[in-house]
Amino acid sequence: MRIGFIGLGNMGGPMALNLMKAGHALVVHDVRSEAAKPHLEKGARWAETPRATAQGAELILTSLPGPKEVEAVALGSDGIIHGAEKGAIFADLSTSSPSLIRLIHGVFKDRGIHVLDAPVSGGVWGAQRGTLQIMVGGDEALYRQVKPVLGAMGDKVGYMGEIGCGTIAKLVHNLIGICTRIVVAEGFTLGVKAGVRPEALLEAVKGGAFGQGFLLTQVLPEIVFKGDFDTVRFALKLARKDLGLATELARECNVPMAMAALAEQEMIEAIGRGWGDKDYAAPFMLQEERAGVKVRTR
């Protein structure tokens, strides 16, 4: 496939190389011309602008820092919209804004240009190895059309829904990952200050329920998605006892635990509603109530 690729940074550079390895013909562009050196050495062609990159391309891909750059590259005076041909597909691999990609989708549609959002996750290592998760939003027929191409960059390519849904999925993923790091920081500083070696603590966490991924493989699909909070795997009142013991230890050790304290208050509220004998995932319902949505598959 004839591909125009814009943005050859830590993520985009390896992704573009993997597309070339898969046999695709690339025209490349970056604000730093030196970033294209490995690609040009392997046969890619250089374009001076996003507009020129898009000319003659069947698929245009962008991997950019954020919404400001995506908007400029897509809609600017020398942007993709002025170079892409009718029937071409533009897929943005960046972590950007759902509102922006929907705006771009509407503008491009008027020109007969198709748009997908396809943000990626897996870090530089995943980009280099071609093992990224790619989360695609847009027309499902278009998704199926480009999925084999995206498969050269990631071995986990999934359809998330209508335009913008790929970006929403990526933002949710990053929100969870970033916030979890704060809880992990609280836990590990507590454990080490209380006397456990970091490497031993890591072994314990990796081997336990959290480290085995029970939250994603069991709690969400089997409890939350089904709304089955009455089948008790671990009672909320016992989980609250455990968290209380942990925050008590933190006070003894003078370790701040802002996230843990918030979680403890959530559990106390849930128990105050009479949910103590339900599964320990029951506080999920408090957030559903606040958000005005139930996370269910049925």
C-alpha positions as CSV (number, residue, x, y, z in Angstrom):
1,M,0.0,0.0,0.0
2,R,1.1,3.6,-0.7
3,I,1.4,5.2,2.7
4,G,2.2,8.7,3.8
5,F,3.6,8.8,7.3
6,I,4.0,12.0,9.3
7,G,5.8,12.1,12.7
8,L,8.9,10.0,13.0
9,G,9.6,10.3,16.8
10,N,10.2,7.7,19.4
11,M,6.9,5.9,18.5
12,G,6.3,7.0,14.9
13,G,9.9,6.2,13.7
14,P,9.8,2.5,14.6
15,M,6.2,2.1,13.4
16,A,7.1,3.5,10.0
17,L,10.1,1.1,9.8
18,N,7.8,-1.8,10.6
19,L,5.5,-0.8,7.8
20,M,8.4,-0.8,5.4
21,K,9.5,-4.2,6.6
22,A,6.0,-5.4,5.7
23,G,6.5,-4.3,2.1
24,H,4.6,-1.0,2.1
25,A,5.9,2.0,0.1
26,L,6.3,5.1,2.4
27,V,6.5,8.8,1.9
28,V,7.6,10.3,5.2
29,H,7.7,13.7,6.8
30,D,8.8,15.1,10.2
31,V,9.6,18.6,11.5
32,R,13.1,17.2,12.0
33,S,14.5,16.0,8.7
34,E,17.2,14.0,10.4
35,A,14.5,11.8,12.0
36,A,13.8,10.3,8.5
37,K,17.4,9.1,7.9
38,P,16.8,5.4,8.7
39,H,13.7,5.4,6.6
40,L,15.3,7.1,3.6
41,E,18.2,4.7,3.8
42,K,15.7,1.8,3.5
43,G,13.9,3.3,0.4
44,A,11.3,5.8,1.8
45,R,10.8,9.1,0.0
46,W,10.9,12.4,1.7
47,A,8.1,15.0,1.5
48,E,8.6,18.6,2.6
49,T,5.1,19.1,4.0
50,P,2.1,17.1,5.3
51,R,0.3,18.2,2.1
52,A,3.0,16.7,-0.1
53,T,3.1,13.6,2.1
54,A,-0.6,12.9,1.5
55,Q,-0.5,13.4,-2.3
56,G,-0.9,10.0,-4.0
57,A,-1.2,8.1,-0.7
58,E,-3.9,5.5,-0.2
59,L,-3.4,5.7,3.6
60,I,-2.0,8.6,5.6
61,L,-0.8,8.0,9.1
62,T,0.2,10.5,11.8
63,S,2.0,10.0,15.0
64,L,2.2,13.3,16.8
65,P,2.6,14.8,20.3
66,G,-1.0,16.0,20.8
67,P,-4.1,17.8,19.5
68,K,-2.4,21.0,18.6
69,E,0.0,19.2,16.2
70,V,-2.7,16.9,14.9
71,E,-5.0,19.8,14.0
72,A,-2.2,21.7,12.3
73,V,-1.0,18.7,10.3
74,A,-4.5,17.7,9.3
75,L,-6.2,21.1,8.6
76,G,-3.4,23.6,8.3
77,S,-2.5,25.6,5.2
78,D,-0.1,22.9,4.1
79,G,-2.1,20.2,5.8
80,I,-3.2,16.7,4.8
81,I,-6.6,18.0,3.7
82,H,-5.0,19.9,0.8
83,G,-3.1,16.9,-0.5
84,A,-5.1,13.8,0.2
85,E,-7.1,12.5,-2.8
86,K,-10.8,11.5,-2.7
87,G,-11.1,8.0,-1.3
88,A,-7.9,8.1,0.7
89,I,-7.9,7.1,4.4
90,F,-6.4,9.2,7.1
91,A,-5.7,7.4,10.4
92,D,-4.3,9.3,13.4
93,L,-2.1,7.1,15.7
94,S,-1.6,10.0,18.2
95,T,-3.0,10.3,21.7
96,S,-5.3,13.2,21.0
97,S,-8.8,14.6,21.5
98,P,-12.1,12.8,20.6
99,S,-13.7,16.1,19.8
100,L,-10.9,17.0,17.4
101,I,-10.9,13.8,15.5
102,R,-14.6,14.1,15.1
103,L,-14.2,17.6,13.8
104,I,-11.5,16.4,11.3
105,H,-13.8,13.5,10.3
106,G,-16.6,15.9,9.4
107,V,-14.3,18.3,7.5
108,F,-12.6,15.5,5.6
109,K,-15.9,13.7,4.8
110,D,-16.9,16.8,2.8
111,R,-13.8,16.2,0.7
112,G,-14.5,12.5,0.2
113,I,-11.6,11.6,2.5
114,H,-12.1,8.8,5.1
115,V,-10.9,9.2,8.7
116,L,-10.1,6.8,11.5
117,D,-8.6,7.4,15.0
118,A,-6.2,4.6,15.9
119,P,-4.1,5.5,18.9
120,V,-1.5,3.0,20.1
121,S,-0.2,1.7,23.4
122,G,2.8,-0.3,24.3
123,G,5.6,2.2,24.5
124,V,8.8,2.5,22.5
125,W,9.6,-1.1,23.0
126,G,6.3,-2.2,21.6
127,A,6.7,0.2,18.7
128,Q,10.1,-1.4,17.9
129,R,8.9,-4.9,18.2
130,G,5.6,-4.4,16.5
131,T,3.6,-5.5,19.5
132,L,1.5,-2.5,20.1
133,Q,-2.2,-2.4,21.0
134,I,-4.0,-0.3,18.4
135,M,-7.4,1.0,19.3
136,V,-9.5,2.0,16.2
137,G,-12.5,4.2,16.0
138,G,-14.5,4.9,12.8
139,D,-16.4,3.1,10.1
140,E,-16.1,-0.7,10.7
141,A,-15.6,-1.5,7.0
142,L,-12.7,0.9,6.9
143,Y,-11.3,-0.7,10.0
144,R,-11.4,-4.1,8.3
145,Q,-9.7,-2.7,5.2
146,V,-6.7,-1.2,7.1
147,K,-6.4,-3.8,9.8
148,P,-3.8,-5.9,7.9
149,V,-1.7,-2.8,7.5
150,L,-2.0,-1.8,11.1
151,G,-1.0,-5.4,12.0
152,A,2.5,-4.6,10.8
153,M,2.8,-2.2,13.8
154,G,0.8,-4.0,16.4
155,D,-0.2,-7.5,17.2
156,K,-3.3,-6.4,19.1
157,V,-5.5,-4.4,16.7
158,G,-9.1,-3.9,18.0
159,Y,-12.2,-2.1,16.9
160,M,-13.5,0.2,19.6
161,G,-16.6,1.7,17.9
162,E,-17.5,4.9,16.0
163,I,-15.2,7.7,15.3
164,G,-13.5,9.0,18.5
165,C,-13.9,5.7,20.3
166,G,-10.3,4.7,19.8
167,T,-9.1,7.9,21.3
168,I,-11.6,7.5,24.2
169,A,-10.3,4.0,24.9
170,K,-6.7,5.2,24.8
171,L,-7.4,8.1,27.3
172,V,-9.2,5.7,29.6
173,H,-6.2,3.3,29.4
174,N,-3.8,6.0,30.2
175,L,-5.9,7.5,33.0
176,I,-6.0,4.1,34.7
177,G,-2.3,3.4,34.2
178,I,-1.2,6.9,35.4
179,C,-3.4,6.9,38.5
180,T,-2.5,3.3,39.4
181,R,1.2,4.4,39.5
182,I,0.3,6.8,42.4
183,V,-1.3,3.9,44.4
184,V,1.7,1.7,43.7
185,A,4.0,4.5,44.9
186,E,1.9,4.7,48.1
187,G,2.1,1.0,48.6
188,F,5.8,0.5,47.9
189,T,6.9,3.5,50.1
190,L,4.7,2.1,52.9
191,G,6.1,-1.4,52.5
192,V,9.7,-0.4,52.3
193,K,9.5,2.1,55.2
194,A,7.7,-0.6,57.3
195,G,10.7,-2.9,56.7
196,V,10.1,-5.0,53.5
197,R,12.9,-5.1,50.8
198,P,11.7,-3.6,47.5
199,E,12.5,-6.8,45.5
200,A,10.6,-9.0,48.0
201,L,7.6,-6.6,47.9
202,L,7.6,-6.7,44.2
203,E,7.6,-10.5,44.3
204,A,4.6,-10.5,46.6
205,V,2.6,-8.1,44.6
206,K,3.4,-9.8,41.3
207,G,2.4,-13.2,42.7
208,G,-0.8,-12.0,44.4
209,A,-4.3,-11.4,43.0
210,F,-3.5,-7.9,41.7
211,G,-0.2,-9.0,40.0
212,Q,-2.0,-11.9,38.3
213,G,-4.4,-9.5,36.7
214,F,-7.6,-10.5,38.5
215,L,-9.0,-7.0,38.3
216,L,-9.1,-7.2,34.5
217,T,-9.7,-10.9,34.0
218,Q,-12.2,-11.5,36.7
219,V,-13.6,-8.5,38.6
220,L,-14.6,-6.4,35.6
221,P,-15.9,-9.1,33.2
222,E,-17.4,-11.5,35.8
223,I,-18.7,-9.0,38.5
224,V,-19.1,-5.5,37.1
225,F,-20.1,-6.2,33.5
226,K,-22.7,-8.7,34.8
227,G,-23.8,-6.5,37.8
228,D,-23.2,-9.6,40.0
229,F,-22.1,-7.9,43.3
230,D,-24.1,-10.4,45.4
231,T,-21.9,-13.4,44.5
232,V,-19.2,-12.9,47.1
233,R,-15.6,-13.7,46.1
234,F,-14.2,-11.5,48.8
235,A,-16.6,-9.6,51.1
236,L,-16.5,-5.8,51.1
237,K,-16.4,-5.7,54.9
238,L,-13.2,-7.8,54.9
239,A,-11.6,-5.7,52.2
240,R,-12.4,-2.6,54.2
241,K,-10.8,-4.3,57.2
242,D,-7.6,-5.0,55.2
243,L,-7.4,-1.5,53.8
244,G,-8.0,-0.1,57.3
245,L,-5.1,-2.1,58.6
246,A,-2.9,-0.8,55.8
247,T,-3.8,2.9,56.4
248,E,-3.3,2.3,60.2
249,L,0.2,1.0,59.4
250,A,0.8,4.1,57.2
251,R,-0.1,6.4,60.1
252,E,2.3,4.5,62.4
253,C,5.1,4.9,59.7
254,N,4.2,8.5,58.8
255,V,3.6,7.6,55.2
256,P,1.1,9.9,53.4
257,M,-1.7,7.8,51.7
258,A,-4.0,10.2,49.8
259,M,-5.3,7.7,47.3
260,A,-5.7,4.9,49.9
261,A,-7.6,7.3,52.2
262,L,-10.0,8.2,49.4
263,A,-10.5,4.5,48.6
264,E,-11.2,3.8,52.3
265,Q,-13.8,6.5,52.4
266,E,-15.5,5.0,49.3
267,M,-15.6,1.6,51.1
268,I,-17.0,3.2,54.3
269,E,-19.8,4.9,52.2
270,A,-20.6,1.6,50.5
271,I,-20.8,-0.3,53.8
272,G,-23.0,2.5,55.2
273,R,-25.4,1.7,52.4
274,G,-25.6,-1.9,53.7
275,W,-23.3,-3.4,51.1
276,G,-20.8,-4.9,53.6
277,D,-21.8,-8.5,52.7
278,K,-21.6,-7.9,49.0
279,D,-18.5,-8.5,46.9
280,Y,-15.6,-6.1,47.5
281,A,-16.2,-4.6,44.0
282,A,-19.5,-3.1,45.2
283,P,-18.1,0.5,45.6
284,F,-17.9,0.4,41.8
285,M,-21.7,1.2,42.0
286,L,-21.0,4.4,43.8
287,Q,-19.1,5.8,40.8
288,E,-21.7,4.4,38.4
289,E,-24.3,6.4,40.4
290,R,-22.2,9.6,40.2
291,A,-21.4,9.2,36.5
292,G,-25.0,8.3,35.6
293,V,-24.1,5.1,33.7
294,K,-23.9,1.4,34.4
295,V,-20.9,-0.5,33.1
296,R,-22.8,-3.6,31.9
297,T,-22.7,-6.0,28.9
298,R,-26.3,-7.0,29.3
